[in-house]
């Protein structure tokens, strides 16, 4: 119960409060909060396991029997906490190294960041997209805004009858 409360509230706090106050975190484009939901929550999960690992349950998962969290075994439990901490630090180092290598290879082919002018315009607008524009909710597909070719075979904004959403059907021809 304690692990759930801590692992749920601290990542939320780092994303909603600390991220907005931290100069370093403001420089990172993390619109989905991936750092907070994976790095912070994952680190907390590992560390808290080192604190709260119950000996009987740990015997089911740990190769060496009688491992336990710090709160169950004092000095013996401290070893499990140290193992969890070393493991977490190794994973952090591994992620930094491998991600840096991958990004430096990608950087050779294409830039990793848009120009300041494009960022001011907005990355979705630069790619001809509109944030949260849901087709069929009154939005009409505008080829001058969204399309780049003269031939458009998509069905964006078309209803079942082939007309744009909100567009009236033409009056039928009447022979006199």
N, CA and C atoms as a LAMMPS dump frame, in Angstrom:
ITEM: TIMESTEP
0
ITEM: NUMBER OF ATOMS
528
ITEM: BOX BOUNDS ff ff ff
-5.0000000000000000e+02 5.0000000000000000e+02
-5.0000000000000000e+02 5.0000000000000000e+02
-5.0000000000000000e+02 5.0000000000000000e+02
ITEM: ATOMS id mol type element x y z
1 1 1 N 0.828 -1.18 0
2 1 2 C 0 0 0
3 1 3 C 0.879 1.253 0
4 2 1 N 1.9 1.235 0.829
5 2 2 C 2.81 2.382 0.91
6 2 3 C 3.545 2.569 -0.415
7 3 1 N 3.983 1.451 -1.004
8 3 2 C 4.694 1.538 -2.282
9 3 3 C 3.801 2.157 -3.354
10 4 1 N 2.543 1.783 -3.394
11 4 2 C 1.613 2.326 -4.38
12 4 3 C 1.384 3.816 -4.2
13 5 1 N 1.237 4.241 -2.965
14 5 2 C 1.024 5.664 -2.691
15 5 3 C 2.254 6.467 -3.099
16 6 1 N 3.431 5.991 -2.715
17 6 2 C 4.672 6.705 -3.038
18 6 3 C 4.935 6.679 -4.541
19 7 1 N 4.796 5.495 -5.171
20 7 2 C 5.084 5.368 -6.598
21 7 3 C 4.054 6.079 -7.462
22 8 1 N 2.899 6.372 -6.922
23 8 2 C 1.899 7.124 -7.672
24 8 3 C 1.987 8.62 -7.46
25 9 1 N 2.307 9.045 -6.248
26 9 2 C 2.279 10.474 -5.954
27 9 3 C 3.591 11.191 -6.295
28 10 1 N 4.725 10.568 -6.075
29 10 2 C 5.996 11.252 -6.353
30 10 3 C 6.192 11.499 -7.848
31 11 1 N 5.961 10.519 -8.746
32 11 2 C 6.07 10.837 -10.17
33 11 3 C 5.09 11.925 -10.599
34 12 1 N 3.884 11.92 -10.044
35 12 2 C 2.926 12.978 -10.363
36 12 3 C 3.486 14.33 -9.918
37 13 1 N 4.026 14.398 -8.705
38 13 2 C 4.584 15.644 -8.195
39 13 3 C 5.748 16.119 -9.073
40 14 1 N 6.634 15.195 -9.459
41 14 2 C 7.773 15.622 -10.277
42 14 3 C 7.313 16.12 -11.639
43 15 1 N 6.214 15.553 -12.171
44 15 2 C 5.731 15.984 -13.477
45 15 3 C 4.946 17.287 -13.404
46 16 1 N 4.093 17.421 -12.405
47 16 2 C 3.192 18.569 -12.355
48 16 3 C 3.767 19.779 -11.629
49 17 1 N 4.695 19.587 -10.706
50 17 2 C 5.213 20.695 -9.915
51 17 3 C 6.708 20.899 -10.17
52 18 1 N 7.491 19.889 -9.879
53 18 2 C 8.948 20.013 -9.964
54 18 3 C 9.411 20.302 -11.39
55 19 1 N 8.802 19.668 -12.386
56 19 2 C 9.183 19.874 -13.785
57 19 3 C 9.034 21.341 -14.193
58 20 1 N 7.998 21.989 -13.71
59 20 2 C 7.735 23.387 -14.067
60 20 3 C 8.664 24.358 -13.35
61 21 1 N 9.26 23.934 -12.252
62 21 2 C 10.168 24.802 -11.49
63 21 3 C 11.636 24.559 -11.818
64 22 1 N 11.957 23.428 -12.402
65 22 2 C 13.34 23.047 -12.657
66 22 3 C 13.822 23.61 -13.983
67 23 1 N 14.892 24.357 -13.952
68 23 2 C 15.467 24.933 -15.168
69 23 3 C 15.916 23.824 -16.12
70 24 1 N 16.526 22.786 -15.582
71 24 2 C 17.029 21.696 -16.417
72 24 3 C 15.874 20.951 -17.079
73 25 1 N 14.846 20.603 -16.337
74 25 2 C 13.731 19.85 -16.9
75 25 3 C 12.912 20.678 -17.885
76 26 1 N 12.916 21.984 -17.749
77 26 2 C 12.208 22.839 -18.712
78 26 3 C 12.867 22.793 -20.087
79 27 1 N 14.127 22.416 -20.151
80 27 2 C 14.845 22.34 -21.423
81 27 3 C 14.534 21.047 -22.182
82 28 1 N 13.871 20.109 -21.525
83 28 2 C 13.581 18.802 -22.118
84 28 3 C 12.157 18.799 -22.662
85 29 1 N 12.01 18.381 -23.921
86 29 2 C 10.694 18.286 -24.553
87 29 3 C 10.1 16.926 -24.194
88 30 1 N 9.325 16.883 -23.137
89 30 2 C 8.742 15.634 -22.655
90 30 3 C 7.248 15.848 -22.467
91 31 1 N 6.533 16.022 -23.582
92 31 2 C 5.116 16.362 -23.509
93 31 3 C 4.265 15.25 -22.916
94 32 1 N 4.724 14.012 -22.987
95 32 2 C 3.947 12.9 -22.448
96 32 3 C 4.365 12.504 -21.04
97 33 1 N 5.361 13.181 -20.479
98 33 2 C 5.809 12.866 -19.13
99 33 3 C 6.483 11.507 -19.027
100 34 1 N 7.164 11.099 -20.08
101 34 2 C 7.803 9.786 -20.114
102 34 3 C 8.874 9.667 -19.035
103 35 1 N 9.638 10.718 -18.819
104 35 2 C 10.68 10.68 -17.789
105 35 3 C 10.066 10.371 -16.425
106 36 1 N 8.992 11.037 -16.124
107 36 2 C 8.367 10.899 -14.807
108 36 3 C 7.681 9.546 -14.635
109 37 1 N 6.964 9.105 -15.672
110 37 2 C 6.216 7.856 -15.539
111 37 3 C 7.1 6.623 -15.63
112 38 1 N 8.259 6.718 -16.28
113 38 2 C 9.123 5.545 -16.417
114 38 3 C 10.369 5.646 -15.54
115 39 1 N 11.097 6.742 -15.654
116 39 2 C 12.359 6.85 -14.899
117 39 3 C 12.1 7.028 -13.407
118 40 1 N 11.294 8.008 -13.059
119 40 2 C 11.054 8.282 -11.64
120 40 3 C 10.278 7.127 -10.994
121 41 1 N 9.195 6.704 -11.628
122 41 2 C 8.391 5.622 -11.055
123 41 3 C 9.175 4.309 -11.033
124 42 1 N 9.945 4.023 -12.07
125 42 2 C 10.742 2.801 -12.096
126 42 3 C 11.831 2.797 -11.032
127 43 1 N 12.501 3.925 -10.876
128 43 2 C 13.535 4.039 -9.841
129 43 3 C 12.919 3.839 -8.46
130 44 1 N 11.774 4.486 -8.225
131 44 2 C 11.1 4.335 -6.928
132 44 3 C 10.664 2.896 -6.683
133 45 1 N 10.157 2.237 -7.718
134 45 2 C 9.738 0.85 -7.569
135 45 3 C 10.896 -0.042 -7.157
136 46 1 N 12.053 0.151 -7.777
137 46 2 C 13.224 -0.649 -7.42
138 46 3 C 13.716 -0.364 -6.019
139 47 1 N 13.827 0.895 -5.692
140 47 2 C 14.326 1.273 -4.366
141 47 3 C 13.369 0.831 -3.27
142 48 1 N 12.076 1.03 -3.488
143 48 2 C 11.1 0.63 -2.469
144 48 3 C 11.039 -0.885 -2.311
145 49 1 N 11.325 -1.607 -3.384
146 49 2 C 11.411 -3.064 -3.26
147 49 3 C 12.556 -3.435 -2.328
148 50 1 N 13.667 -2.711 -2.421
149 50 2 C 14.783 -2.953 -1.513
150 50 3 C 14.45 -2.646 -0.066
151 51 1 N 13.472 -1.803 0.151
152 51 2 C 13.061 -1.476 1.515
153 51 3 C 11.984 -2.419 2.046
154 52 1 N 11.023 -2.775 1.19
155 52 2 C 9.842 -3.5 1.652
156 52 3 C 9.788 -4.972 1.241
157 53 1 N 10.85 -5.54 0.683
158 53 2 C 10.812 -6.941 0.23
159 53 3 C 10.563 -7.871 1.418
160 54 1 N 9.434 -8.529 1.411
161 54 2 C 9.053 -9.444 2.489
162 54 3 C 9.774 -10.778 2.263
163 55 1 N 10.442 -11.323 3.267
164 55 2 C 11.301 -12.504 3.086
165 55 3 C 10.614 -13.708 2.454
166 56 1 N 9.416 -14.054 2.884
167 56 2 C 8.74 -15.232 2.337
168 56 3 C 8.428 -15.041 0.855
169 57 1 N 7.927 -13.866 0.491
170 57 2 C 7.62 -13.591 -0.916
171 57 3 C 8.883 -13.477 -1.752
172 58 1 N 9.944 -12.914 -1.189
173 58 2 C 11.199 -12.775 -1.925
174 58 3 C 11.781 -14.136 -2.293
175 59 1 N 11.536 -15.158 -1.476
176 59 2 C 12.04 -16.503 -1.781
177 59 3 C 11.453 -17.053 -3.087
178 60 1 N 10.291 -16.586 -3.5
179 60 2 C 9.688 -17.046 -4.751
180 60 3 C 10.375 -16.445 -5.976
181 61 1 N 11 -15.287 -5.837
182 61 2 C 11.51 -14.567 -6.995
183 61 3 C 13.023 -14.402 -7.027
184 62 1 N 13.687 -14.514 -5.895
185 62 2 C 15.117 -14.245 -5.808
186 62 3 C 15.875 -15.57 -5.803
187 63 1 N 16.96 -15.635 -6.569
188 63 2 C 17.718 -16.886 -6.669
189 63 3 C 18.324 -17.286 -5.326
190 64 1 N 18.738 -16.322 -4.553
191 64 2 C 19.331 -16.604 -3.244
192 64 3 C 18.238 -16.501 -2.179
193 65 1 N 18.049 -17.533 -1.425
194 65 2 C 16.972 -17.559 -0.434
195 65 3 C 17.266 -16.622 0.742
196 66 1 N 16.206 -16.263 1.407
197 66 2 C 16.251 -15.441 2.623
198 66 3 C 16.741 -14.012 2.372
199 67 1 N 16.5 -13.487 1.179
200 67 2 C 16.738 -12.067 0.934
201 67 3 C 15.543 -11.31 1.493
202 68 1 N 15.771 -10.097 1.937
203 68 2 C 14.687 -9.329 2.527
204 68 3 C 14.969 -7.84 2.432
205 69 1 N 13.902 -7.067 2.488
206 69 2 C 14.036 -5.63 2.456
207 69 3 C 14.585 -5.076 3.757
208 70 1 N 15.032 -3.851 3.724
209 70 2 C 15.647 -3.213 4.902
210 70 3 C 14.723 -3.186 6.105
211 71 1 N 13.421 -3.016 5.879
212 71 2 C 12.498 -2.925 7.001
213 71 3 C 12.217 -4.277 7.636
214 72 1 N 12.676 -5.36 6.992
215 72 2 C 12.45 -6.697 7.545
216 72 3 C 13.704 -7.313 8.14
217 73 1 N 14.884 -6.755 7.847
218 73 2 C 16.056 -7.476 8.299
219 73 3 C 17.25 -6.661 8.694
220 74 1 N 17.105 -5.375 8.918
221 74 2 C 18.246 -4.573 9.357
222 74 3 C 19.396 -4.652 8.377
223 75 1 N 20.564 -5.103 8.854
224 75 2 C 21.769 -5.153 8.033
225 75 3 C 21.611 -6.113 6.845
226 76 1 N 20.969 -7.26 7.089
227 76 2 C 20.752 -8.227 6.015
228 76 3 C 19.849 -7.606 4.947
229 77 1 N 18.812 -6.909 5.373
230 77 2 C 17.916 -6.241 4.442
231 77 3 C 18.593 -5.101 3.712
232 78 1 N 19.561 -4.499 4.341
233 78 2 C 20.308 -3.423 3.698
234 78 3 C 21.047 -3.898 2.464
235 79 1 N 21.427 -5.176 2.446
236 79 2 C 22.089 -5.717 1.253
237 79 3 C 21.15 -5.703 0.056
238 80 1 N 19.888 -6.063 0.273
239 80 2 C 18.924 -6.055 -0.835
240 80 3 C 18.695 -4.631 -1.328
241 81 1 N 18.623 -3.688 -0.404
242 81 2 C 18.476 -2.285 -0.799
243 81 3 C 19.667 -1.844 -1.635
244 82 1 N 20.878 -2.221 -1.221
245 82 2 C 22.089 -1.862 -1.979
246 82 3 C 22.065 -2.487 -3.369
247 83 1 N 21.616 -3.74 -3.457
248 83 2 C 21.518 -4.396 -4.769
249 83 3 C 20.535 -3.661 -5.676
250 84 1 N 19.414 -3.27 -5.111
251 84 2 C 18.41 -2.541 -5.896
252 84 3 C 18.966 -1.194 -6.36
253 85 1 N 19.69 -0.504 -5.478
254 85 2 C 20.269 0.79 -5.818
255 85 3 C 21.328 0.644 -6.908
256 86 1 N 22.214 -0.326 -6.777
257 86 2 C 23.247 -0.561 -7.792
258 86 3 C 22.603 -0.922 -9.129
259 87 1 N 21.566 -1.764 -9.082
260 87 2 C 20.863 -2.131 -10.311
261 87 3 C 20.233 -0.929 -10.988
262 88 1 N 19.601 -0.071 -10.218
263 88 2 C 18.967 1.123 -10.777
264 88 3 C 20.011 2.064 -11.379
265 89 1 N 21.13 2.253 -10.689
266 89 2 C 22.188 3.132 -11.212
267 89 3 C 22.81 2.551 -12.482
268 90 1 N 22.958 1.21 -12.54
269 90 2 C 23.464 0.58 -13.755
270 90 3 C 22.527 0.836 -14.936
271 91 1 N 21.226 0.669 -14.705
272 91 2 C 20.242 0.88 -15.772
273 91 3 C 20.257 2.339 -16.235
274 92 1 N 20.366 3.276 -15.304
275 92 2 C 20.448 4.693 -15.673
276 92 3 C 21.673 4.934 -16.542
277 93 1 N 22.822 4.422 -16.122
278 93 2 C 24.047 4.585 -16.913
279 93 3 C 23.94 3.931 -18.278
280 94 1 N 23.398 2.726 -18.335
281 94 2 C 23.233 2.007 -19.599
282 94 3 C 22.322 2.806 -20.541
283 95 1 N 21.194 3.308 -20.025
284 95 2 C 20.276 4.081 -20.856
285 95 3 C 20.924 5.352 -21.392
286 96 1 N 21.684 6.038 -20.561
287 96 2 C 22.366 7.254 -21.018
288 96 3 C 23.36 6.916 -22.121
289 97 1 N 24.154 5.877 -21.928
290 97 2 C 25.177 5.515 -22.916
291 97 3 C 24.55 5.069 -24.235
292 98 1 N 23.618 4.141 -24.189
293 98 2 C 23.043 3.593 -25.422
294 98 3 C 22.197 4.641 -26.144
295 99 1 N 21.417 5.414 -25.416
296 99 2 C 20.614 6.459 -26.048
297 99 3 C 21.512 7.503 -26.696
298 100 1 N 22.611 7.871 -26.046
299 100 2 C 23.539 8.844 -26.63
300 100 3 C 24.139 8.324 -27.925
301 101 1 N 24.504 7.064 -27.949
302 101 2 C 25.06 6.468 -29.177
303 101 3 C 24.017 6.495 -30.289
304 102 1 N 22.805 6.063 -29.994
305 102 2 C 21.749 6.03 -31.01
306 102 3 C 21.458 7.436 -31.532
307 103 1 N 21.327 8.417 -30.646
308 103 2 C 21.019 9.78 -31.076
309 103 3 C 22.154 10.388 -31.887
310 104 1 N 23.399 10.086 -31.541
311 104 2 C 24.517 10.613 -32.329
312 104 3 C 24.564 9.987 -33.713
313 105 1 N 24.162 8.745 -33.859
314 105 2 C 24.082 8.134 -35.192
315 105 3 C 22.957 8.773 -35.997
316 106 1 N 21.811 8.965 -35.368
317 106 2 C 20.682 9.612 -36.057
318 106 3 C 21.052 11.037 -36.463
319 107 1 N 21.778 11.748 -35.603
320 107 2 C 22.173 13.135 -35.865
321 107 3 C 22.992 13.263 -37.151
322 108 1 N 23.717 12.214 -37.508
323 108 2 C 24.504 12.229 -38.753
324 108 3 C 23.58 12.31 -39.964
325 109 1 N 22.412 11.675 -39.879
326 109 2 C 21.488 11.597 -41.009
327 109 3 C 20.531 12.787 -41.05
328 110 1 N 19.912 13.103 -39.915
329 110 2 C 18.937 14.196 -39.857
330 110 3 C 19.137 14.98 -38.56
331 111 1 N 18.75 16.255 -38.559
332 111 2 C 18.861 17.013 -37.306
333 111 3 C 17.879 16.474 -36.267
334 112 1 N 18.286 16.534 -35.02
335 112 2 C 17.44 16.044 -33.942
336 112 3 C 16.443 17.084 -33.463
337 113 1 N 16.664 18.327 -33.799
338 113 2 C 15.798 19.393 -33.314
339 113 3 C 15.387 20.28 -34.477
340 114 1 N 14.164 20.763 -34.437
341 114 2 C 13.669 21.68 -35.465
342 114 3 C 14.301 23.054 -35.261
343 115 1 N 14.255 23.875 -36.297
344 115 2 C 14.772 25.235 -36.176
345 115 3 C 13.877 26.026 -35.219
346 116 1 N 14.418 27.106 -34.673
347 116 2 C 13.636 27.932 -33.748
348 116 3 C 12.387 28.486 -34.432
349 117 1 N 12.504 28.835 -35.709
350 117 2 C 11.358 29.359 -36.458
351 117 3 C 10.243 28.307 -36.542
352 118 1 N 10.618 27.061 -36.836
353 118 2 C 9.625 25.989 -36.904
354 118 3 C 9.031 25.696 -35.533
355 119 1 N 9.832 25.79 -34.481
356 119 2 C 9.321 25.547 -33.139
357 119 3 C 8.304 26.608 -32.729
358 120 1 N 8.545 27.84 -33.139
359 120 2 C 7.592 28.916 -32.835
360 120 3 C 6.281 28.67 -33.57
361 121 1 N 6.373 28.226 -34.832
362 121 2 C 5.177 27.9 -35.609
363 121 3 C 4.431 26.747 -34.962
364 122 1 N 5.184 25.78 -34.47
365 122 2 C 4.597 24.588 -33.849
366 122 3 C 4.888 23.374 -34.696
367 123 1 N 5.351 22.306 -34.055
368 123 2 C 5.754 21.141 -34.824
369 123 3 C 4.587 20.482 -35.552
370 124 1 N 3.394 20.512 -34.98
371 124 2 C 2.268 19.908 -35.683
372 124 3 C 1.881 20.741 -36.899
373 125 1 N 1.912 22.066 -36.792
374 125 2 C 1.568 22.928 -37.918
375 125 3 C 2.595 22.81 -39.039
376 126 1 N 3.866 22.663 -38.705
377 126 2 C 4.912 22.52 -39.716
378 126 3 C 4.67 21.285 -40.571
379 127 1 N 4.122 20.242 -39.964
380 127 2 C 3.853 18.998 -40.687
381 127 3 C 2.445 18.961 -41.282
382 128 1 N 1.757 20.105 -41.264
383 128 2 C 0.428 20.169 -41.862
384 128 3 C -0.65 19.531 -41.009
385 129 1 N -0.403 19.402 -39.734
386 129 2 C -1.379 18.796 -38.835
387 129 3 C -1.993 19.869 -37.946
388 130 1 N -3.089 19.508 -37.321
389 130 2 C -3.747 20.408 -36.39
390 130 3 C -4.023 19.627 -35.118
391 131 1 N -3.53 20.126 -34.005
392 131 2 C -3.684 19.408 -32.746
393 131 3 C -5.153 19.274 -32.374
394 132 1 N -5.55 18.09 -32.015
395 132 2 C -6.879 17.777 -31.523
396 132 3 C -7.999 18.053 -32.514
397 133 1 N -7.684 18.107 -33.804
398 133 2 C -8.738 18.249 -34.809
399 133 3 C -9.254 16.849 -35.116
400 134 1 N -10.432 16.542 -34.652
401 134 2 C -10.999 15.22 -34.858
402 134 3 C -11.928 15.268 -36.061
403 135 1 N -11.597 14.498 -37.093
404 135 2 C -12.425 14.485 -38.303
405 135 3 C -13.794 13.945 -37.95
406 136 1 N -14.794 14.568 -38.514
407 136 2 C -16.157 14.137 -38.255
408 136 3 C -16.812 14.928 -37.138
409 137 1 N -16.071 15.758 -36.453
410 137 2 C -16.64 16.582 -35.391
411 137 3 C -16.851 18.012 -35.891
412 138 1 N -17.309 18.148 -37.109
413 138 2 C -17.541 19.467 -37.668
414 138 3 C -16.359 20.01 -38.434
415 139 1 N -15.227 19.367 -38.366
416 139 2 C -14.023 19.8 -39.073
417 139 3 C -14.128 19.369 -40.526
418 140 1 N -13.941 20.278 -41.431
419 140 2 C -13.974 19.958 -42.856
420 140 3 C -12.544 19.904 -43.358
421 141 1 N -12.219 18.847 -44.093
422 141 2 C -10.882 18.687 -44.642
423 141 3 C -10.656 19.796 -45.658
424 142 1 N -9.617 20.589 -45.426
425 142 2 C -9.267 21.701 -46.306
426 142 3 C -7.957 21.354 -46.99
427 143 1 N -8.02 21.091 -48.304
428 143 2 C -6.841 20.662 -49.043
429 143 3 C -5.756 21.736 -49.038
430 144 1 N -6.142 23.002 -48.931
431 144 2 C -5.124 24.064 -48.937
432 144 3 C -4.355 24.099 -47.635
433 145 1 N -4.97 23.643 -46.537
434 145 2 C -4.283 23.613 -45.249
435 145 3 C -3.619 22.283 -44.972
436 146 1 N -4.266 21.192 -45.335
437 146 2 C -3.829 19.878 -44.89
438 146 3 C -3.206 19.018 -45.973
439 147 1 N -3.526 19.267 -47.22
440 147 2 C -3.03 18.393 -48.291
441 147 3 C -1.869 19.021 -49.021
442 148 1 N -1.016 18.186 -49.581
443 148 2 C 0.134 18.705 -50.307
444 148 3 C 0.12 18.279 -51.764
445 149 1 N -0.857 17.48 -52.163
446 149 2 C -0.91 17.057 -53.558
447 149 3 C -2.269 17.405 -54.137
448 150 1 N -2.335 17.423 -55.455
449 150 2 C -3.605 17.759 -56.088
450 150 3 C -4.598 16.613 -55.98
451 151 1 N -4.1 15.389 -55.975
452 151 2 C -4.981 14.228 -55.876
453 151 3 C -5.073 13.784 -54.432
454 152 1 N -6.263 13.782 -53.911
455 152 2 C -6.471 13.366 -52.52
456 152 3 C -7.507 12.256 -52.502
457 153 1 N -7.054 11.046 -52.198
458 153 2 C -7.979 9.912 -52.167
459 153 3 C -8.41 9.559 -50.751
460 154 1 N -8.127 10.435 -49.796
461 154 2 C -8.537 10.154 -48.425
462 154 3 C -10.012 10.466 -48.25
463 155 1 N -10.577 9.992 -47.191
464 155 2 C -11.986 10.227 -46.9
465 155 3 C -12.151 11.139 -45.689
466 156 1 N -11.125 11.971 -45.405
467 156 2 C -11.188 12.847 -44.237
468 156 3 C -12.405 13.753 -44.317
469 157 1 N -13.188 13.748 -43.283
470 157 2 C -14.318 14.666 -43.179
471 157 3 C -15.502 14.296 -44.04
472 158 1 N -15.431 13.17 -44.771
473 158 2 C -16.562 12.784 -45.608
474 158 3 C -17.493 11.89 -44.821
475 159 1 N -18.758 12.163 -44.95
476 159 2 C -19.753 11.326 -44.293
477 159 3 C -20.011 10.066 -45.113
478 160 1 N -21.014 9.303 -44.728
479 160 2 C -21.335 8.061 -45.424
480 160 3 C -21.792 8.301 -46.861
481 161 1 N -22.351 9.481 -47.13
482 161 2 C -22.855 9.769 -48.463
483 161 3 C -21.804 10.43 -49.359
484 162 1 N -20.556 10.531 -48.899
485 162 2 C -19.494 11.094 -49.723
486 162 3 C -19.406 12.604 -49.681
487 163 1 N -20.237 13.252 -48.883
488 163 2 C -20.213 14.707 -48.773
489 163 3 C -19.432 15.103 -47.534
490 164 1 N -18.873 16.308 -47.568
491 164 2 C -18.205 16.81 -46.377
492 164 3 C -19.216 16.923 -45.246
493 165 1 N -18.741 16.697 -44.037
494 165 2 C -19.618 16.783 -42.877
495 165 3 C -20.205 18.195 -42.816
496 166 1 N -21.511 18.284 -42.694
497 166 2 C -22.192 19.577 -42.636
498 166 3 C -22.572 20.115 -44.004
499 167 1 N -22.148 19.452 -45.085
500 167 2 C -22.456 19.925 -46.442
501 167 3 C -23.789 19.318 -46.871
502 168 1 N -24.652 20.146 -47.411
503 168 2 C -25.958 19.667 -47.857
504 168 3 C -25.815 18.972 -49.208
505 169 1 N -26.623 17.969 -49.425
506 169 2 C -26.617 17.268 -50.726
507 169 3 C -27.243 18.164 -51.767
508 170 1 N -26.724 18.117 -52.987
509 170 2 C -27.321 18.956 -54.036
510 170 3 C -28.736 18.486 -54.353
511 171 1 N -29.564 19.407 -54.776
512 171 2 C -30.953 19.073 -55.122
513 171 3 C -30.95 18.185 -56.35
514 172 1 N -31.798 17.165 -56.368
515 172 2 C -31.828 16.273 -57.539
516 172 3 C -32.341 17.025 -58.762
517 173 1 N -31.826 16.627 -59.921
518 173 2 C -32.272 17.245 -61.176
519 173 3 C -33.684 16.773 -61.487
520 174 1 N -34.5 17.695 -61.932
521 174 2 C -35.906 17.365 -62.237
522 174 3 C -36.117 17.593 -63.737
523 175 1 N -36.617 16.574 -64.43
524 175 2 C -36.934 16.711 -65.845
525 175 3 C -38.36 17.227 -65.982
526 176 1 N -38.554 18.246 -66.794
527 176 2 C -39.896 18.783 -67
528 176 3 C -40.453 18.368 -68.299
